[in-house]
Amino acid sequence: MRKTSTKQLVYAAAAIALAMAASLIKLFEMPMGGSVTLLSMLFVVLIGYWYGPATGIAAGVAYGVLQFIIEPYVFSIPQVLVDYPLAFGALGLSGLFRNKKGGLTAGYLVGVAGRCFFSFLSGWIFFGTYAAGYGISAPVYSFLYNASYLGAEAVLTVLIVNLPPVRKALLHIKDMAVSS
């Protein structure tokens, strides 16, 4: 088991702080929760990209707890667990691609897909009754609802992180974050 260094804790804390600040800048807000933010998921994904999936998932869970504290939406305890620590923890799956070419983009998309899965699950199980008003099944409603805002932010983020100067800057930050 690898020990977490002070440097890793500082970089992860800074990324989580940036994610929290970015999450408050909402470009679009959905009527029953969820929003397109100013790249907030990217900062959590970066932690996994820098340090691997275990650290990324732990940071995502911590971020999920902070999201719950700042903007809680409580239906039940199981719903809170799925919507916050599990959904945001899934962003840390980005670490599976940390040493791959194009790893940030691939990791980001996998992390967002993981978050979307848990948000879909929560919507289907806990909020599926809203689907009846639209004449569609709960799984379809939940998927369309959650994929709409998560997909919009994912497209926006992927476009921005693949701009050459942004990509170069993010690679430089990764080098600083992982250097001894």
QUIRA-V811408 format. One line per field, one symbol per residue. ss: DSSP state (a for helix, b for strand, c for the rest). Layout:
BEGIN
ss: ???
END
This chain:
BEGIN
ss: cccccaaaaaaaaaaaaaaaaaaccbbbbcccccbbbccaaaaaaaaaaaacaaaaaaaaaaaaaaaaaaccccccaaaaaaaaaaaaaaaaaaaaacccccaaaaaaaaaaaaaaaaaaaaaaaacaaaaaaacccaaaaaaaaaaaaaaaaaaaaaaaaccaaaaaaaaaaaaaaacc
END
